[in-house]
Amino acid sequence: MRSYVALICLIGALQLTSGIVEAQEWARFRGPNGTGVSEAATIPVKWTEADYNWKSEIPGLGHSSPAIWGDKVFLLSADPDTATRYMLCYSAIDGSQVWRKEYKSESHHLHIRSSFASSSPAVDAKHAYVGWSTPSETSFKAFNHDGTEAWSVNLGRWVSQHGFGASPILYDDLVILHNSQQANQLKDGEKPGDSFMMAFKRDTGEEVWRTPLVSMNVCYSVPFIYAPEGGTDELVCISTGNGVFSLDPNTGEKNWAIEGVFKMRTVGSPITAGGHIFGSTGSGGYSGNYVAAIKPGKQPAVAYELKNSGTFKAPYVPSLIAKGDAVFCLYDQGFAACFDAPTGKIRWLERTEAAFSGSPIRVRDRIYCLDEDGVVWVIAADEKEYKLLAKNDLGEPSRSTPAVSGGKLFLRTYSHLICVGGKESVALAR
């Protein structure tokens, strides 16, 4: 009888790993299904370097955010001069480098805020998946946890003047990549790129489906899985050319789309809250940025838009973060805001005097985000008022997004990986 019960428990545990559910907290960019949310109780509010569990130097530099599985941390870095890529694995326990793989590459033009290592890995029990590109080829690779290459595919040329930054996600036995490319503002004689949403078998790298997308501005939004009540899973993403769109994650067939939503580039990734799907759009000028709230379904509609104004600032690069029906924004240049998801009512707007490129995450009732100077801002996830709880200086610039796993907070600056928190930090977390 005990064996039977154990078998049932094992089957149940295995079932939990299907679909979007992974056995680890932070297996992709922004963690569980891209929500950026953790319920860890041992993440400190304030700390100094003396409170670090460890700090490890990373070869090269980059903006890739950590992905964690068990006692391993995976991330991408690159030589800023030669574009040599470094796929890296560190111990989550003591920060020691477990392995490092180098790939010579071709230096090419980047946006001033980009890097040759801006893509974040996705990871499962067997592999870590990551991509990078040059103008002539796009490499998408899977690594075994011991550092050996499981498979590698070349997805062909990639067109953009800003640099590659697509981060994969996992669904069932697939790894999915939003391969958005540029079709306007090209150099003389340069041909537009072909944009696709693509899915590959995790074990072999075999392409399962490829859905053509509209190429306009290159967009960097990472998709998530939307699970409508009483319906089947949907792969939802945003881009300038396709607006907000939903695909069948198993086949790539289109469920629905609402085009023309975004007039500018989409960089932040979509989220859902209060019955809506949210995405933001903008440009380096920031003045025309706005957030769009979409009512999803076979007849999707724009519920409302929140445009930059004296009472609201819409982010361009950082993604949104939610707690219940409250949605929080960290604006690229100097503001934080909160609004009500069902109605769009602005709850508060506050000046921060900081520039943000990384996306915020939420740990219980606190929001954590790295500013471009490498200061971790900790803000209360409070819909009624702005409350700054702490600012923790890491001593080096960053454009990455924090990660949480095993009750610990992992922070990537340009060239260091830092770990704080854990059981020993319960007192600090209060």
Secondary structure, 3 states (H helix, E strand, C coil): CHHHHHHHHHHHHHHHCCCCCCCCCCCCCCCHHHCCEECCCCCCCCCCHHHCCEEEECCCECCCCCEEECCEEEEEEECCCCCCEEEEEEECCCCCEEEEEEECCCCCCCCCCCCCCCCCCEECCCEEEEEEECCCCEEEEEEECCCCEEEEEECCCCCCCCCCCCCCEEECCEEEEEECCCCCCCCCCCCCCCEEEEEEECCCCCEEEEEEECCCCCCCCCCEEECCCCCCCEEEEEECCCEEEEECCCCCCEEEEECCCCCCECCCCCEEECCEEEEEEECCCCCCCEEEEEECCCCCEEEEEEECCCCCCCCCCCCCEEECCEEEEECCEEEEEEEECCCCCEEEEEEEEEEECCCCEEECCEEEEEECCCEEEEEECCCCCCCEEEEEECCCCCCCCCEEECCEEEEECCCEEEEEECHHHHHHHC
